[in-house]
Amino acid sequence: MNLGRIITVATCVSFPVIIVLMATIPEPPAKRGVSPATQPTSREAPATTPAVGRAALPPPFPPPPQPRVLFDAIRQVESGGDDGAVGDSGRSVGPYQCGLAAWLDGRGRRQDWPRMAYCRPAVERAMEAYWLRYGAVTDEQKARIWNGGPRGMAKTATLAYWLKVNAAAGAEPVGKR
């Protein structure tokens, strides 16, 4: 008896889930008047013998969610952990001090800012989209562009911010590793 794979995709609120089920594929019926011992081999009749192969796999899963450590460190530096913080004369709000430009670049809707900028999960999703949009890969790149905008890595002013975030994350200071 041969086993085949059936791949079903179910969706969840935040990410797709792949479920692999095993299904039984019945053996092809034997030819009439031919005993199993005299059945043709797979070399002789490949078209009548079902191929046992692997089902095409879906594309790889998206990268795992951003580690909490970076979010917690940025939140601590930006607002001291205050979800209701308001800075820059009202231009930056919430626990991550998210401004309208960063919100929009992170795929947020204009009508949702500033209300949703106070919501940690909503801003974290926007931050991840923002980082992806501007190609930030390392924690340093992510922190510096969050602070200095899309070209934050090129700004020397964001280096001090990164050192604060790095320290808030509990890492050893750069150069002491």
Biotite code that builds the C-alpha atoms (Angstrom):
import biotite.structure as struc

atoms = struc.array([
    struc.Atom([0.000, 0.000, 0.000], chain_id="A", res_id=1, res_name="MET", atom_name="CA", element="C"),
    struc.Atom([1.398, 3.434, -0.931], chain_id="A", res_id=2, res_name="ASN", atom_name="CA", element="C"),
    struc.Atom([1.088, 6.561, 1.113], chain_id="A", res_id=3, res_name="LEU", atom_name="CA", element="C"),
    struc.Atom([0.681, 10.003, -0.418], chain_id="A", res_id=4, res_name="GLY", atom_name="CA", element="C"),
    struc.Atom([0.617, 13.454, 1.088], chain_id="A", res_id=5, res_name="ARG", atom_name="CA", element="C"),
    struc.Atom([-2.175, 15.953, 0.935], chain_id="A", res_id=6, res_name="ILE", atom_name="CA", element="C"),
    struc.Atom([-1.260, 19.480, 1.966], chain_id="A", res_id=7, res_name="ILE", atom_name="CA", element="C"),
    struc.Atom([-3.969, 21.721, 3.300], chain_id="A", res_id=8, res_name="THR", atom_name="CA", element="C"),
    struc.Atom([-3.445, 25.350, 4.213], chain_id="A", res_id=9, res_name="VAL", atom_name="CA", element="C"),
    struc.Atom([-5.488, 26.832, 7.017], chain_id="A", res_id=10, res_name="ALA", atom_name="CA", element="C"),
    struc.Atom([-5.198, 30.426, 8.045], chain_id="A", res_id=11, res_name="THR", atom_name="CA", element="C"),
    struc.Atom([-4.910, 31.874, 11.478], chain_id="A", res_id=12, res_name="CYS", atom_name="CA", element="C"),
    struc.Atom([-5.346, 35.442, 12.618], chain_id="A", res_id=13, res_name="VAL", atom_name="CA", element="C"),
    struc.Atom([-1.665, 36.319, 12.303], chain_id="A", res_id=14, res_name="SER", atom_name="CA", element="C"),
    struc.Atom([0.052, 33.686, 10.129], chain_id="A", res_id=15, res_name="PHE", atom_name="CA", element="C"),
    struc.Atom([-0.704, 30.719, 7.855], chain_id="A", res_id=16, res_name="PRO", atom_name="CA", element="C"),
    struc.Atom([-0.509, 27.245, 9.299], chain_id="A", res_id=17, res_name="VAL", atom_name="CA", element="C"),
    struc.Atom([0.414, 24.282, 7.123], chain_id="A", res_id=18, res_name="ILE", atom_name="CA", element="C"),
    struc.Atom([-1.203, 20.983, 8.032], chain_id="A", res_id=19, res_name="ILE", atom_name="CA", element="C"),
    struc.Atom([0.122, 17.790, 6.458], chain_id="A", res_id=20, res_name="VAL", atom_name="CA", element="C"),
    struc.Atom([-2.275, 14.854, 6.380], chain_id="A", res_id=21, res_name="LEU", atom_name="CA", element="C"),
    struc.Atom([-1.433, 11.351, 5.320], chain_id="A", res_id=22, res_name="MET", atom_name="CA", element="C"),
    struc.Atom([-3.886, 9.683, 2.939], chain_id="A", res_id=23, res_name="ALA", atom_name="CA", element="C"),
    struc.Atom([-3.985, 6.072, 1.849], chain_id="A", res_id=24, res_name="THR", atom_name="CA", element="C"),
    struc.Atom([-3.722, 5.532, -1.888], chain_id="A", res_id=25, res_name="ILE", atom_name="CA", element="C"),
    struc.Atom([-5.009, 2.093, -2.856], chain_id="A", res_id=26, res_name="PRO", atom_name="CA", element="C"),
    struc.Atom([-2.856, -0.262, -4.864], chain_id="A", res_id=27, res_name="GLU", atom_name="CA", element="C"),
    struc.Atom([-3.808, -0.495, -8.543], chain_id="A", res_id=28, res_name="PRO", atom_name="CA", element="C"),
    struc.Atom([-5.927, -3.542, -9.312], chain_id="A", res_id=29, res_name="PRO", atom_name="CA", element="C"),
    struc.Atom([-4.023, -6.595, -10.541], chain_id="A", res_id=30, res_name="ALA", atom_name="CA", element="C"),
    struc.Atom([-4.336, -7.469, -14.215], chain_id="A", res_id=31, res_name="LYS", atom_name="CA", element="C"),
    struc.Atom([-6.872, -10.203, -14.823], chain_id="A", res_id=32, res_name="ARG", atom_name="CA", element="C"),
    struc.Atom([-5.459, -13.635, -15.253], chain_id="A", res_id=33, res_name="GLY", atom_name="CA", element="C"),
    struc.Atom([-1.935, -12.626, -14.124], chain_id="A", res_id=34, res_name="VAL", atom_name="CA", element="C"),
    struc.Atom([-0.646, -13.790, -10.777], chain_id="A", res_id=35, res_name="SER", atom_name="CA", element="C"),
    struc.Atom([1.152, -11.261, -8.553], chain_id="A", res_id=36, res_name="PRO", atom_name="CA", element="C"),
    struc.Atom([4.430, -13.128, -9.106], chain_id="A", res_id=37, res_name="ALA", atom_name="CA", element="C"),
    struc.Atom([4.213, -12.552, -12.863], chain_id="A", res_id=38, res_name="THR", atom_name="CA", element="C"),
    struc.Atom([3.100, -8.903, -12.603], chain_id="A", res_id=39, res_name="GLN", atom_name="CA", element="C"),
    struc.Atom([5.344, -6.552, -14.594], chain_id="A", res_id=40, res_name="PRO", atom_name="CA", element="C"),
    struc.Atom([7.968, -4.727, -12.540], chain_id="A", res_id=41, res_name="THR", atom_name="CA", element="C"),
    struc.Atom([8.096, -0.967, -12.271], chain_id="A", res_id=42, res_name="SER", atom_name="CA", element="C"),
    struc.Atom([10.907, -0.982, -14.890], chain_id="A", res_id=43, res_name="ARG", atom_name="CA", element="C"),
    struc.Atom([8.725, -2.781, -17.387], chain_id="A", res_id=44, res_name="GLU", atom_name="CA", element="C"),
    struc.Atom([5.577, -0.713, -16.887], chain_id="A", res_id=45, res_name="ALA", atom_name="CA", element="C"),
    struc.Atom([6.255, 2.591, -15.194], chain_id="A", res_id=46, res_name="PRO", atom_name="CA", element="C"),
    struc.Atom([2.977, 4.097, -16.437], chain_id="A", res_id=47, res_name="ALA", atom_name="CA", element="C"),
    struc.Atom([0.812, 1.600, -14.549], chain_id="A", res_id=48, res_name="THR", atom_name="CA", element="C"),
    struc.Atom([2.728, 1.690, -11.280], chain_id="A", res_id=49, res_name="THR", atom_name="CA", element="C"),
    struc.Atom([1.966, 4.754, -9.173], chain_id="A", res_id=50, res_name="PRO", atom_name="CA", element="C"),
    struc.Atom([5.092, 6.743, -8.412], chain_id="A", res_id=51, res_name="ALA", atom_name="CA", element="C"),
    struc.Atom([5.886, 7.175, -4.785], chain_id="A", res_id=52, res_name="VAL", atom_name="CA", element="C"),
    struc.Atom([7.262, 10.660, -4.471], chain_id="A", res_id=53, res_name="GLY", atom_name="CA", element="C"),
    struc.Atom([7.210, 13.680, -2.323], chain_id="A", res_id=54, res_name="ARG", atom_name="CA", element="C"),
    struc.Atom([4.519, 16.269, -2.712], chain_id="A", res_id=55, res_name="ALA", atom_name="CA", element="C"),
    struc.Atom([5.694, 19.720, -3.645], chain_id="A", res_id=56, res_name="ALA", atom_name="CA", element="C"),
    struc.Atom([6.514, 21.558, -0.468], chain_id="A", res_id=57, res_name="LEU", atom_name="CA", element="C"),
    struc.Atom([5.148, 25.024, 0.180], chain_id="A", res_id=58, res_name="PRO", atom_name="CA", element="C"),
    struc.Atom([7.578, 27.940, 0.275], chain_id="A", res_id=59, res_name="PRO", atom_name="CA", element="C"),
    struc.Atom([9.570, 28.274, 3.492], chain_id="A", res_id=60, res_name="PRO", atom_name="CA", element="C"),
    struc.Atom([7.893, 29.832, 6.481], chain_id="A", res_id=61, res_name="PHE", atom_name="CA", element="C"),
    struc.Atom([8.396, 33.554, 7.094], chain_id="A", res_id=62, res_name="PRO", atom_name="CA", element="C"),
    struc.Atom([11.130, 34.426, 9.547], chain_id="A", res_id=63, res_name="PRO", atom_name="CA", element="C"),
    struc.Atom([10.223, 34.037, 13.208], chain_id="A", res_id=64, res_name="PRO", atom_name="CA", element="C"),
    struc.Atom([8.778, 37.065, 14.969], chain_id="A", res_id=65, res_name="PRO", atom_name="CA", element="C"),
    struc.Atom([11.177, 39.696, 16.222], chain_id="A", res_id=66, res_name="GLN", atom_name="CA", element="C"),
    struc.Atom([12.596, 38.790, 19.626], chain_id="A", res_id=67, res_name="PRO", atom_name="CA", element="C"),
    struc.Atom([10.883, 40.483, 22.555], chain_id="A", res_id=68, res_name="ARG", atom_name="CA", element="C"),
    struc.Atom([14.226, 41.728, 23.856], chain_id="A", res_id=69, res_name="VAL", atom_name="CA", element="C"),
    struc.Atom([14.621, 44.323, 21.096], chain_id="A", res_id=70, res_name="LEU", atom_name="CA", element="C"),
    struc.Atom([11.038, 45.552, 21.414], chain_id="A", res_id=71, res_name="PHE", atom_name="CA", element="C"),
    struc.Atom([11.354, 45.801, 25.188], chain_id="A", res_id=72, res_name="ASP", atom_name="CA", element="C"),
    struc.Atom([14.653, 47.688, 24.937], chain_id="A", res_id=73, res_name="ALA", atom_name="CA", element="C"),
    struc.Atom([13.354, 50.176, 22.352], chain_id="A", res_id=74, res_name="ILE", atom_name="CA", element="C"),
    struc.Atom([10.202, 50.736, 24.412], chain_id="A", res_id=75, res_name="ARG", atom_name="CA", element="C"),
    struc.Atom([12.288, 51.366, 27.528], chain_id="A", res_id=76, res_name="GLN", atom_name="CA", element="C"),
    struc.Atom([14.520, 53.899, 25.746], chain_id="A", res_id=77, res_name="VAL", atom_name="CA", element="C"),
    struc.Atom([11.673, 55.636, 23.904], chain_id="A", res_id=78, res_name="GLU", atom_name="CA", element="C"),
    struc.Atom([9.095, 55.978, 26.669], chain_id="A", res_id=79, res_name="SER", atom_name="CA", element="C"),
    struc.Atom([10.456, 54.404, 29.827], chain_id="A", res_id=80, res_name="GLY", atom_name="CA", element="C"),
    struc.Atom([7.773, 51.746, 29.330], chain_id="A", res_id=81, res_name="GLY", atom_name="CA", element="C"),
    struc.Atom([4.906, 54.289, 29.458], chain_id="A", res_id=82, res_name="ASP", atom_name="CA", element="C"),
    struc.Atom([2.208, 53.185, 27.002], chain_id="A", res_id=83, res_name="ASP", atom_name="CA", element="C"),
    struc.Atom([0.583, 56.626, 27.199], chain_id="A", res_id=84, res_name="GLY", atom_name="CA", element="C"),
    struc.Atom([3.731, 58.659, 26.488], chain_id="A", res_id=85, res_name="ALA", atom_name="CA", element="C"),
    struc.Atom([3.515, 61.713, 24.222], chain_id="A", res_id=86, res_name="VAL", atom_name="CA", element="C"),
    struc.Atom([6.677, 63.301, 22.817], chain_id="A", res_id=87, res_name="GLY", atom_name="CA", element="C"),
    struc.Atom([7.869, 65.775, 20.214], chain_id="A", res_id=88, res_name="ASP", atom_name="CA", element="C"),
    struc.Atom([4.933, 68.109, 20.989], chain_id="A", res_id=89, res_name="SER", atom_name="CA", element="C"),
    struc.Atom([2.473, 65.335, 20.096], chain_id="A", res_id=90, res_name="GLY", atom_name="CA", element="C"),
    struc.Atom([4.192, 64.206, 16.894], chain_id="A", res_id=91, res_name="ARG", atom_name="CA", element="C"),
    struc.Atom([5.363, 60.920, 18.504], chain_id="A", res_id=92, res_name="SER", atom_name="CA", element="C"),
    struc.Atom([3.067, 58.906, 20.746], chain_id="A", res_id=93, res_name="VAL", atom_name="CA", element="C"),
    struc.Atom([2.778, 55.631, 22.587], chain_id="A", res_id=94, res_name="GLY", atom_name="CA", element="C"),
    struc.Atom([5.236, 53.174, 24.077], chain_id="A", res_id=95, res_name="PRO", atom_name="CA", element="C"),
    struc.Atom([7.491, 53.229, 20.991], chain_id="A", res_id=96, res_name="TYR", atom_name="CA", element="C"),
    struc.Atom([7.079, 56.959, 20.255], chain_id="A", res_id=97, res_name="GLN", atom_name="CA", element="C"),
    struc.Atom([5.668, 56.221, 16.814], chain_id="A", res_id=98, res_name="CYS", atom_name="CA", element="C"),
    struc.Atom([5.203, 59.173, 14.493], chain_id="A", res_id=99, res_name="GLY", atom_name="CA", element="C"),
    struc.Atom([2.784, 59.389, 11.589], chain_id="A", res_id=100, res_name="LEU", atom_name="CA", element="C"),
    struc.Atom([5.486, 58.934, 8.918], chain_id="A", res_id=101, res_name="ALA", atom_name="CA", element="C"),
    struc.Atom([6.827, 55.758, 10.569], chain_id="A", res_id=102, res_name="ALA", atom_name="CA", element="C"),
    struc.Atom([3.257, 54.486, 11.060], chain_id="A", res_id=103, res_name="TRP", atom_name="CA", element="C"),
    struc.Atom([2.462, 54.954, 7.362], chain_id="A", res_id=104, res_name="LEU", atom_name="CA", element="C"),
    struc.Atom([5.796, 53.466, 6.245], chain_id="A", res_id=105, res_name="ASP", atom_name="CA", element="C"),
    struc.Atom([5.037, 50.462, 8.446], chain_id="A", res_id=106, res_name="GLY", atom_name="CA", element="C"),
    struc.Atom([1.762, 49.874, 6.586], chain_id="A", res_id=107, res_name="ARG", atom_name="CA", element="C"),
    struc.Atom([-0.449, 51.555, 9.153], chain_id="A", res_id=108, res_name="GLY", atom_name="CA", element="C"),
    struc.Atom([-3.591, 53.326, 8.019], chain_id="A", res_id=109, res_name="ARG", atom_name="CA", element="C"),
    struc.Atom([-3.706, 57.117, 8.329], chain_id="A", res_id=110, res_name="ARG", atom_name="CA", element="C"),
    struc.Atom([-7.081, 57.049, 10.106], chain_id="A", res_id=111, res_name="GLN", atom_name="CA", element="C"),
    struc.Atom([-5.671, 54.694, 12.782], chain_id="A", res_id=112, res_name="ASP", atom_name="CA", element="C"),
    struc.Atom([-2.908, 57.062, 13.884], chain_id="A", res_id=113, res_name="TRP", atom_name="CA", element="C"),
    struc.Atom([-2.500, 58.174, 16.693], chain_id="A", res_id=114, res_name="PRO", atom_name="CA", element="C"),
    struc.Atom([-5.134, 55.949, 18.338], chain_id="A", res_id=115, res_name="ARG", atom_name="CA", element="C"),
    struc.Atom([-3.422, 52.656, 17.394], chain_id="A", res_id=116, res_name="MET", atom_name="CA", element="C"),
    struc.Atom([0.065, 54.040, 18.063], chain_id="A", res_id=117, res_name="ALA", atom_name="CA", element="C"),
    struc.Atom([-0.675, 53.468, 21.761], chain_id="A", res_id=118, res_name="TYR", atom_name="CA", element="C"),
    struc.Atom([-1.272, 49.748, 21.151], chain_id="A", res_id=119, res_name="CYS", atom_name="CA", element="C"),
    struc.Atom([1.929, 47.724, 21.565], chain_id="A", res_id=120, res_name="ARG", atom_name="CA", element="C"),
    struc.Atom([1.042, 44.840, 19.206], chain_id="A", res_id=121, res_name="PRO", atom_name="CA", element="C"),
    struc.Atom([-0.143, 47.219, 16.471], chain_id="A", res_id=122, res_name="ALA", atom_name="CA", element="C"),
    struc.Atom([3.032, 49.305, 16.620], chain_id="A", res_id=123, res_name="VAL", atom_name="CA", element="C"),
    struc.Atom([5.213, 46.185, 16.772], chain_id="A", res_id=124, res_name="GLU", atom_name="CA", element="C"),
    struc.Atom([3.625, 44.959, 13.529], chain_id="A", res_id=125, res_name="ARG", atom_name="CA", element="C"),
    struc.Atom([4.231, 48.387, 12.000], chain_id="A", res_id=126, res_name="ALA", atom_name="CA", element="C"),
    struc.Atom([7.848, 48.319, 13.207], chain_id="A", res_id=127, res_name="MET", atom_name="CA", element="C"),
    struc.Atom([8.439, 44.900, 11.633], chain_id="A", res_id=128, res_name="GLU", atom_name="CA", element="C"),
    struc.Atom([6.956, 46.097, 8.327], chain_id="A", res_id=129, res_name="ALA", atom_name="CA", element="C"),
    struc.Atom([9.039, 49.284, 8.546], chain_id="A", res_id=130, res_name="TYR", atom_name="CA", element="C"),
    struc.Atom([12.237, 47.301, 9.115], chain_id="A", res_id=131, res_name="TRP", atom_name="CA", element="C"),
    struc.Atom([11.410, 44.959, 6.276], chain_id="A", res_id=132, res_name="LEU", atom_name="CA", element="C"),
    struc.Atom([10.669, 47.866, 3.951], chain_id="A", res_id=133, res_name="ARG", atom_name="CA", element="C"),
    struc.Atom([14.024, 49.495, 4.616], chain_id="A", res_id=134, res_name="TYR", atom_name="CA", element="C"),
    struc.Atom([16.068, 46.286, 4.727], chain_id="A", res_id=135, res_name="GLY", atom_name="CA", element="C"),
    struc.Atom([17.048, 46.351, 8.407], chain_id="A", res_id=136, res_name="ALA", atom_name="CA", element="C"),
    struc.Atom([18.393, 42.956, 9.425], chain_id="A", res_id=137, res_name="VAL", atom_name="CA", element="C"),
    struc.Atom([20.456, 43.340, 12.595], chain_id="A", res_id=138, res_name="THR", atom_name="CA", element="C"),
    struc.Atom([19.185, 44.724, 15.880], chain_id="A", res_id=139, res_name="ASP", atom_name="CA", element="C"),
    struc.Atom([21.486, 47.707, 15.444], chain_id="A", res_id=140, res_name="GLU", atom_name="CA", element="C"),
    struc.Atom([20.059, 48.504, 12.024], chain_id="A", res_id=141, res_name="GLN", atom_name="CA", element="C"),
    struc.Atom([16.514, 48.131, 13.306], chain_id="A", res_id=142, res_name="LYS", atom_name="CA", element="C"),
    struc.Atom([17.062, 50.382, 16.315], chain_id="A", res_id=143, res_name="ALA", atom_name="CA", element="C"),
    struc.Atom([18.932, 53.044, 14.380], chain_id="A", res_id=144, res_name="ARG", atom_name="CA", element="C"),
    struc.Atom([16.415, 53.354, 11.553], chain_id="A", res_id=145, res_name="ILE", atom_name="CA", element="C"),
    struc.Atom([13.544, 53.386, 14.063], chain_id="A", res_id=146, res_name="TRP", atom_name="CA", element="C"),
    struc.Atom([15.233, 56.353, 15.698], chain_id="A", res_id=147, res_name="ASN", atom_name="CA", element="C"),
    struc.Atom([16.627, 58.139, 12.642], chain_id="A", res_id=148, res_name="GLY", atom_name="CA", element="C"),
    struc.Atom([14.320, 57.191, 9.810], chain_id="A", res_id=149, res_name="GLY", atom_name="CA", element="C"),
    struc.Atom([15.068, 55.178, 6.675], chain_id="A", res_id=150, res_name="PRO", atom_name="CA", element="C"),
    struc.Atom([18.643, 56.512, 6.500], chain_id="A", res_id=151, res_name="ARG", atom_name="CA", element="C"),
    struc.Atom([19.244, 56.145, 10.233], chain_id="A", res_id=152, res_name="GLY", atom_name="CA", element="C"),
    struc.Atom([22.214, 53.824, 9.785], chain_id="A", res_id=153, res_name="MET", atom_name="CA", element="C"),
    struc.Atom([24.091, 56.619, 7.991], chain_id="A", res_id=154, res_name="ALA", atom_name="CA", element="C"),
    struc.Atom([23.455, 59.144, 10.769], chain_id="A", res_id=155, res_name="LYS", atom_name="CA", element="C"),
    struc.Atom([26.098, 59.347, 13.474], chain_id="A", res_id=156, res_name="THR", atom_name="CA", element="C"),
    struc.Atom([23.463, 60.723, 15.860], chain_id="A", res_id=157, res_name="ALA", atom_name="CA", element="C"),
    struc.Atom([21.707, 57.338, 15.956], chain_id="A", res_id=158, res_name="THR", atom_name="CA", element="C"),
    struc.Atom([24.793, 55.552, 17.285], chain_id="A", res_id=159, res_name="LEU", atom_name="CA", element="C"),
    struc.Atom([24.217, 56.920, 20.812], chain_id="A", res_id=160, res_name="ALA", atom_name="CA", element="C"),
    struc.Atom([20.594, 55.753, 20.583], chain_id="A", res_id=161, res_name="TYR", atom_name="CA", element="C"),
    struc.Atom([21.750, 52.258, 19.595], chain_id="A", res_id=162, res_name="TRP", atom_name="CA", element="C"),
    struc.Atom([24.113, 52.148, 22.577], chain_id="A", res_id=163, res_name="LEU", atom_name="CA", element="C"),
    struc.Atom([21.181, 53.008, 24.878], chain_id="A", res_id=164, res_name="LYS", atom_name="CA", element="C"),
    struc.Atom([18.993, 50.312, 23.315], chain_id="A", res_id=165, res_name="VAL", atom_name="CA", element="C"),
    struc.Atom([21.824, 47.802, 23.513], chain_id="A", res_id=166, res_name="ASN", atom_name="CA", element="C"),
    struc.Atom([22.348, 48.618, 27.203], chain_id="A", res_id=167, res_name="ALA", atom_name="CA", element="C"),
    struc.Atom([18.584, 48.404, 27.898], chain_id="A", res_id=168, res_name="ALA", atom_name="CA", element="C"),
    struc.Atom([18.610, 44.962, 26.291], chain_id="A", res_id=169, res_name="ALA", atom_name="CA", element="C"),
    struc.Atom([21.175, 43.889, 28.885], chain_id="A", res_id=170, res_name="GLY", atom_name="CA", element="C"),
    struc.Atom([23.952, 43.380, 26.356], chain_id="A", res_id=171, res_name="ALA", atom_name="CA", element="C"),
    struc.Atom([27.549, 44.216, 27.070], chain_id="A", res_id=172, res_name="GLU", atom_name="CA", element="C"),
    struc.Atom([28.583, 47.589, 25.695], chain_id="A", res_id=173, res_name="PRO", atom_name="CA", element="C"),
    struc.Atom([29.939, 47.509, 22.156], chain_id="A", res_id=174, res_name="VAL", atom_name="CA", element="C"),
    struc.Atom([33.707, 47.049, 22.246], chain_id="A", res_id=175, res_name="GLY", atom_name="CA", element="C"),
    struc.Atom([33.571, 45.066, 25.533], chain_id="A", res_id=176, res_name="LYS", atom_name="CA", element="C"),
    struc.Atom([32.359, 41.822, 23.963], chain_id="A", res_id=177, res_name="ARG", atom_name="CA", element="C"),
])
